[in-house]
Amino acid sequence: MKWQIQAAKARFSELIDHTLKQGPQTVTRHGRAIAVVLAIDEYQRIKPERMDFKEFLMTAPLASVGIKCPRERARKIKF
């Protein structure tokens, strides 16, 4: 079902009830779809799983390349 934004604001509780019973509801402004309201279980199902930054780096395609960083001291620059 499509809801105009004014109706969605005025009948928010009804919008939520429809979402839980009928599935995602579209909210429109000036005839254009601007938002979708969906139940939390549906959101949890489609939400991508996030990994922390360290895990991301460890699973990166180039993680096994074996690039070594030099451990020598930085050179001093005179101004």
Helices and strands as residue ranges (DSSP letters): E 2-4, H 5-10, H 12-22, E 25-29, E 32-37, H 40-46, H 53-58
